[in-house]
Amino acid sequence: MCLLLGSTGVGKTLLLKRLQKLTQRDKPADLGEAPVTLPTVGTNLTDLNLKKKRITVRELGGCMGPIWHSFYADCSCLIFVVDSANITQIASSCIQLLSVLSAEPLHGASVLVLFNKRDLPCTMTLMEMKSLFRIDDIIATSPQSITTLEVSARSGQGLKEVLSWLDSLT
């Protein structure tokens, strides 16, 4: 089980729909137009058929943050999504990430931090985002293996790297 977490509006649902489309064996790899999404209230379960395995991704709505911990027990990996275009949300996203990483049941989980919405012109650079999050310090002190990527769920930028990361997990 892979958990997909992040604040409301960061693009988790669109990311999951795009990843699912990329892993469909009978469909062309062209993503086409981005589908309309609504904020997730509750949870979405999606199976991704990767090259080496099948993985279930559980997206938890951002509004469910206070009860995310209820879903940590069965989690082997975690994708945490940050809206890199929403500067006002950066501090709360960082606090959420630190809270998630400190949870005992997730200490053995592999973690992927995605800086989403890279296609928007008002986004900070990856270096600026990592600096604000103090990612180097987090990686140095965290018991988890942490990877960071820049993505755009809307355009598809970086999504193949997300699938490669998922496929590389044991």
N, C-alpha and C positions, 0 to 999 in steps of 0.2 A: 504494500500500500504506500502510495506517495501522497503526501498532503500538499495542497496548493493554497497558500495563505497570502494575505496582504490586506491593506485597508480597502474600504469601499471605493470603487471607481478606478482602481489601478490597472484594470484590464485582464483580470484572471479568467473570466468567462470567455472572452474573445480569444485569449491565449489557448485555452483548452480546446475550443472549437477548431482553431487553426491547426493545433498539433494533431487532433483527431483526423482532420482532413488530410494532412500530410502522411499519416500512417495507413490510410485506406489503400489496400492493395489494388482494388479494381478501378480506382479513380486516377485521373491525371494529376500530376504534382502541382498544377497551376492552382493557386489559392483563390483567384477571382476576387470579387468584391467582398469586403468585410461584412459579415452578417450583423444585423441589429441585435444588440444584447441589452438585457435589463439587469440591474443589480441583483445578485443572488441573495435570496432570503432563505437560509437553510443550507443545504448541501447538494452538490452535483457529483455523481459518480460516473466516470468515463474510463473505458478500457482503451489503451493504446497498444496496437500490435507493432512492436519494434522489430528490428532485424533479428535479434537474438532471443527475445522473450516478449511476453505480454505483461503489461503493468496496469494496475488500476490506480487512477488519480482521483482523489477526493478533494473537490474544491469546497472550501468553507467560506461562506459569505463574510465580508468584512464586518458586518454588523454583529456577527457571532463571536467576535474577538474574546469577550469574557468567558466563553465556554469552549474555545479552541482546545484547551487542555484535555477535554473529555475524549478527544480523538487521537491523542498522541500515542497511546499504547501499541497500536498495530502499525505504526509508521516506521518504515525503513529508510525513507528519504523524504525530503522536504524541499519544495520550491517556494521561495518567498519573493513576492512581486512588489516592486516599488515604482510609483509613478514619477519618473524623472522630470516630468514637465510641471509638476505641482509642487512648487517650492514651499508652500505653506504646509504641506503634508509631510515633508522630509523628517522633521524632528519626531513626530508621532510614529512614523514608520520605523525609524531607528529604535525607538523605545520598544515597539512591538517586536522587532527582530531580536533585540537583546532579551526580552522576556521569553520568547520562544526558545532561543538558544540555551537559556538557563534551565529549562525544564528537564528534569532528570530522565524521563522516558525517551527524550530525543538525543541524549548524549551519544548514542551510537549511530544516529542517522547521518547520512550524507546530505549536505545542504547546498542548494543552488540559489543564489540571490540574483534576481533578474531586475535590471534597471530598464523598465519598459517605456514605451512611447518615444523612442529615439528618433522617430520620423517627424516629430513636431519641432518647429524652429526655436522654441523658447527653452529647450532642455539644456541642462548643464552638461559639461563634458563628463566622461566616465571618471576622469581623475578628480574633478570637483566633487562628484557624488561619493566616491570612495573616501575622499578627505573629510567630507561632512559626516559620513557614517563611521569614520575611523576604522575602516574595514581591515586595514593591516593589523591594528591592535586587536580587533575582534578575532581575526584568524589566528593570531599568535596566542591568544588566551582561551580560545574555545576548544572543547573536547571534540567537536565535530570537524569533519573535513568540509571546508567551505570553498565553493567556486562562485565567481561572479561573471555575469555576461550582460552585454547590452543587447536589447531586443526591441523589435517593434511588432507587436501582435497584429497590428493593422496591415503593415506592408509585408510582413513575413521575415524581415531581417533578423537573423540570429536564431530562427526557430529550428533549423537543422542541427545547430550546435546543441540546443536543448535536448533534442531527440538523441543525439550522440552521447550526451552526458547521461541521460536515463539508461541508454543501452549499455553503457560502460559499468554500471553498478552491478555488484555481485549479489 
